[in-house]
Amino acid sequence: MTTIRVAVGSTNPCKIEAVRKAFCQIFSSDEIKIEISSHSVPSGVADQPFGDEETREGAMNRALAAYNAACSETRCDFGVGLEGGLEKTVHVDKNDDSKVKTEELWCMAWMAIVGSNSQACTSAKAEDDNYSPADSNGDEPKALSWGYAKTSSFLLPPALCELVIHQNMELGHADDVVFQRVNSKHGSGTVGVLTKGEIDRTEYYVHALKLALIPWIRPTMYISIAT
């Protein structure tokens, strides 16, 4: 039985469950056990990140900090960071003669995964991938590699935009105010309430996490180049 240890840079139950689901589905084998640890680590960016660059940086910082924290206690195979962010755009309705400009906010999140080229990390590689893990010949794992992915994005309603843009609220707090909830970001999240539960926050992250694991599914195309 191979145990794959995954350190998550968050104590948010939605994020932890999303990581567990994604790894269990990608590393689906009776011979593999996924062990998750959660770590309260800083993102190194604003509480409410804006744009791809800042949001991705926050995810990377969380992934590496969680990985290092876990490695200080035991062996760790992967570090995972999930960072929610917003993209601000200005929309002009070309069908309206007044050409009024409307500020819009799009919700999204970045996933960052850091791991090595060890036999454990590449054990989910595709059957037609002939990659040879670093430790298959007794060698130590080489440099760490990264995987990234971004969730789909969706437009926030004006009520949330008003609180975030003009009152500088974090989206989670604005959600609690508008929908009269408590700590919604540890529950279904904004995506959950807007879709009437069709997509909750956990499922919203799962597909992106699977995409971020592609380098370990196709290591010959990614990891052999990076190391």
C-alpha positions, 0 to 999 in steps of 0.5 A: 500500500502506497500512502500519498501525503497531501498538505493543504494550505487551508483549514477551510473544510470545503477546500480540504474536501475538494482536495480529498475528492480530486486526489482520490479520483485521480489516484484511484487505486486499491493500492493507494491511500490518500492522507490529507493534512491541513495547515493554516498558512498565509497567502502573502496577498490581500485578503481579497485578491484581484486578478490572475497574477495576485490570485495565482501568487496566493495559491502558490504561496499557500501550496509551498508553505503547506508543503514545507510545514508538512515536510518539517513533521513527516514525509510529504508528497504534495502541497496544495494551495487554493485561492479565490479571487475576483476580476474587475471589468468595465462593461459598456452596453453598445445598444444603449445610446448613453454608453453608461459604463458598469463595473463588473466583478467576476468570481474565480479561483486559482489552484496551485500544486507542488510535488516531486517526480517521485514514484509516489507522485507519478503513480497516477500517470497515464498508461501510455506515459513511459516516464521513469520516476526519479526514485525508481532506480534508487535516486533521490527525487529531483527538483519540485514541479508545479501544476496550475489551473483556474476555475471557471468564472461567473458574474457577481450580482450588483449587490455583491459588487457594490459591497466589494468595490465601494465598501472594500468588503471581502466577498465572503463577508459581502455574501453573508450580508446580502444573503443573510448567512454566517461564514458562508465561505466555509459552506456552499459559498457564493457559487452555491447560493447563486446556483441554488445548490447545483454547484457548491464550493467544493465541487467548484474546486474539484475539476480545477484541482484535477486539471492542476494534477495534469503534470503528474498524469502526463509527467513525460510532457511536463515534469521531465522538462521542468526538472 
